[in-house]
């Protein structure tokens, strides 16, 4: 089978990392950036990929800004923009019937709109690996883990060779049938770690090292489990969340970084999803509600800074 060209739409840490691995696997790929200047830099300078081993590797790049991108340029799309930006992409994605689309977002609010896109297969990608964008032209693979791929619409078995190629060059990508379970597991952890690190301006490890932060972490995990009907799994999810904090102890969460740089956070797609689900079920989740409104308030202050 001829290798279908992949358009990686979004050039943050995950987008750059996926593009680097596609190129290492000799898979035809196009990188679609939000900012034209980033596309220009990447086309001229290439991408520096820093492997888990610390080895630096230059990656040649074919990049185009979203404003110039045509859906006809690729058969498969890896959508790595933040969750709140997915809706704005719909007009671009609806212009043709894709062979396949894979969405790599935190949270779950974006799921309800994905069925509006014509595609033979629509997948979700649950990312449990570490990546850091060090600049517009440099990305580092910072931690082991797996990207879980689940079919939401149709059957993506035609792309199994692509996952195998990525796996062969060091990116663990594995298909799963229980993708919603994987996604909810990550959502529970994100709904605890991200807002707490962002609000308290601490690294991930502080949430298990500081006894008071640890208590708050436990309450948020518990409320998320109750909301999702997983109240019998609180201990399991708490252990998973604490393990992430331990493994990434020196990392700064994406929400911490977004708040620091006055960027819009993904609180709506992560904690906002839990708020809506709890309201449907008549469940009170006071700690989750507090961190949601606190981060939303900081988002609003950040918007004022961005607009000058």
N, C-alpha and C positions, 0 to 999 in steps of 0.2 A: 504494500500500500504506500502511495506517495505521502510524504509527511505533510500534514496540513500546516499552513502558516499560522502562528499564534500572535495575536496582538495583545501585549501586556498593557492594559489601560490603567495608568496610575504609576507614579515613579517615586513613591515613598520607599521605606525600607523593604517591605515585602515585594513590591513591584520590581525594584532593582535586583533583589535577590533571585526572584523567579527568572527574570530575564537573563541574569548571569548564568544560572544553571541550564537554561534552555540553550544558550550559546555553547556552554561547555559540552552539552550533549549533541552538538551539531544539529540542533533543531531550528528550522527557519522561524525567525521571530522579529517582531517590530515593537518598539517601545513607544508608548503614547504618553506624553507628559502634559501637565496642565499649563506650565509656563513655557513659552517659546524659547526663552533664554536658556532653560535647562536642556531642551532638545538640541539647541545650537552647541552648547558646551559638550554634551555627550557625543554628538557627531564629530566634533573636532578633536576632543581629548580622549574619547573612549571612557570606559568604566573600569575603575580599579576594584577588583573583587578580593576581599580578604577572607580566606578560608578559616575554618575552625582551628586549623593547625597554626594559623598566623601567617601562612604563605600568601604573598601578594601576587595577583595574576591580572594582567591587562585583558580587557574584554572589548572587542570592537562592537560598536553600537550603530544600529539604524534606528533613529528616533524621529518622531514628528510630533508637533503640538496638537492637542485635541482639536483646536480650531481648524486644522488642516487635514485631520484624519478622515478617511472614507472607510466605511464598513466593508467595502469591496476589497480592501487590501489584505484581508485575512479570513480564514475559515473558522478559527477558534478564537475566543476571547477569554483572557484572564483578567477579571475585573478586580483591581486592588485599591480603588479609591475608597475613602472612608464612607461609612454607611449612609451618612446624610447626603452624600453626593451622588448616590446611585440613581435617585429619581431624576436628577438633572441629565443623566446619561440616557434615559429612556429613548428620546427621539433619535439619538445616534444608533442605539441598539435595535430599534424597531424598523430600521430601513431595509432589512433583508432577513431571510431565515438562515441563522447560523448553524453550522454543523454542531457546535457545542459552545457553551459559556460556563465558566467556573467563577463563582463569586467568593472572594476572600475578605469578608468583613467581620468586624467585631459586632456583637449584639445580634438581635433577631428582628427588629422592626422592618428591615428592608425585605424580608422574605415575602411579604404579602403582595409586593408589586412585581415580583420576578416572573410570574405566569403571564404577564402582559407582553412578554418578549417572544417573538417567533424563533424557536430553536429546536433542533432535533433532540438535543439533550441540554438540560440545565443542571449544573452541579453546585454544591456548596463545598468550599474548602475550609476546613477547620484547622487553623495554623497553631501548632504547638511547638514551634521552633523559635530560636532567638535570632533577631536580625536588627542591625543598627545602620541607619543611613548617616554616614559621617559627613557627607557633603553631597552636592548635586551629582558628583561624579565618582563617589566612593561608597561602597556598602560592605558591611562585615557580617558574616555568619557567626553569631555569638554563642549559640547553644544547640545541643542535640535535641532531637524531638522528631515528631512526625507531622506531616500534613495529611489529614484524613479527607478523603474525597467521597462524597455521597451523591447519588443521583436523586434529584428532586423531581425532574421531569424527563421522561424518556429514558434511554439507556445509552451510557457513554462508553460501552465496551470497545468501540472502535478506537478509543484513545488509550487503551491499556498499554500499547507499545510506547506511548509518550511517557506515561508514568514509569514504565520499566527503564527507559533511557535516563530519566532524571534520577531514578534510584541508583543506577549504575555509576553516575558521576558524583554521588554523595548527598543527594536530596531525597530524604525518605518520604515518599508519597504513596499512600496505601488506600485502596478503595474499601469502603465499609457500607453495610446496609443500614446500620443503626445510627445514621448521621445525626438525627435529631438528639439522640442521647448524648453524643459527643459534643454537639453544639450547646446543649443546656449545661453540660458539665463545665465547659469553658465560660459560659455566660455567668454561672454562679461565682466562679473564681474572679472573673473580671468585675462583677458587680460589687465585690468586696475589696479587692486590691486597688483598682484604679481610682475610685473616688477618695479612699482614705489616704493613699500616697499623694494624690493631687491636693487635697485639702490641707494635709499636715506637712506637705513639702518634705517627705522623707523617702528614702530608698525602700525597695520592697522588703528587705530583710528586717527593717524596723518594726514591721507589723507582727513579727513573731518574737522579736527581741524585747520589745517594750510591752510590759504586761497589760497596760491599759489599752494600747492599740490592739493587742491580741484579743481582748474581750470584745471590742467593737467589730473586729474581723469575724469573730464567731457569731455575733448577733446578725450581721449582714448575710453570712452564709446560711444561717438558720432561716431567716425571713425569705431568702430566695428559694430555698428548698420547699418551704411551706407553700409559697406561691405557685411553684411548678408541680405540686403534688408529690414531692419527694421527701416528705417529712421523716420518713423512715431511713433516709440516706444521709442525714445531717453529718454524722461522724465520718462517713466515707468522703463526703465533699469537703468537709473541713480539713481532713488529712491531706487531700489532694491540693487544696488551696494553700495550706501551710507548706507543703512540699515545693510548690512553685516559688513561694517567698524565700524559702531556704536556697533553692537552686539558683534563683536570680537575685540573691541578697544585695548585690551591689548595683543592680539595675535601677534606672528611673523609669517609671511606667509612662506609657504614651499619654495618659491623661495629665500626669505631672508635667510633662514636656509641653503639652498643648496649653495648659494654664499658664505656665511660665512664660511662654512666647505669645500669649494673648491670641492663641488660635482656637477655633471652635472645637469643642471636645465631642466625643461619641457618647456622652452621658444619656442622650435621648434614646439611642438604639440599645444601650445596655440596661441601665437602671430604669429608663423610661418604659422599656418593655415590661419590666416587672411591675411597675406602678399600674400600667394598664391592665395587666392580667390579674393583679390583686383586686382592682376595682371591679372587674367583671365577676369575681368570686366573692366579693364582700369581705375580703381579708384586710386586716390592718397591718401595715408594715412600717412602723414609725421611724425606725433607724434608717431604713432604705429611703423613706420619704424625705427625711432630713438631708441626707447626703445628696439626694437628687436636686432638691431646691437650692442647696448651698452651691453645688457645682454650676447649676443653671444660672444662679446669680453672678458667679464669677465669670461665666461665659458672657453674660451681658456686659459686665465691666470691661472684659477683654474686647468686646465688639466696639465699645466707645473708644478704646485706645487705638484699635485698628483704623477707625474712621476719623481719628484725629480730633 
